[in-house]
């Protein structure tokens, strides 16, 4: 799967939205806000750049590692 497709799918996921809100300390309540936060974190204008800009791809991979770490450390009792 290309990064662009994966990023679009992730932005739809409530857990990823909560992660981005936690990471950025800003409200991320839907897929559009998640897409904005992801673009900011990856320093890109469009998610398409994730497939064409190697540095953006590396930043995206780092963001995914952070998300996975966050998911693994999260207390399931606090998942509402």
N, C-alpha and C positions, 0 to 999 in steps of 0.2 A: 504494500500500500504506500502510496506517495505521502509525503508529509502533509501536503495540502489537504488531502482527503481525511487523514487522521486528525488533523487539527480541527477541521470542520465538525467531525463527529464528536471529538472531545468537548468542544464548546457547547454542544447540546446536553452534555451530562451534568446533572445537578452537583455531583461530587466535585467535578472539575471547576464548576462555577464557584463553589464554596472554597475550594483551594485557592483560586485566583483572588477571591475576596480576602482571604487570610493573608496571602502573599503581598497583595498591593495595599491592604488596609483601606479598601474602597468597596463600595457596593457593586456586586456582580450578581445580578438577579435573573439574567436571561442569556440566551446564546449570543445576541448582539453585543451585550456588555462584555461577555467572555471573549469574543473575537477582538474587541478593542483592547482589552487587557493583554491578550496573547500577543497581539501585534506590538504593543508597547514593550512587553517583556522581551520579545525577540528582535526589537528594533527594526521593524519592517513596516511598510505601508500596506502591503497586501499579503495574505497567506500564501499566494502563489510564489512569492519570493523564497519560501521555505524549500522549494524544489530547485531553485536556480542559484541561490546565494549560499555558498558553503558555510560562511560564518553564521548566517541566520539559521541554517540547518543545525549547526552545533549548539546554538543558543536554544533552539527548540528541543533538541535531545536533552540538554541540561534541565530545561523546564520539566520535561517528562520524568526525568530521574527525581527531581524535587517533588513532583506530584506523587510518584510511587512511594517515595519515602514518607511523605505526609500521610498517604493512605495507610501505610503499614504502621504508623505510630498513632494514628487517630483512635480515640476511644469510641467504640461502636455505640456506647450508651448515649453519646452526645450527637449522634447522627439523626437529626430530625428533618 
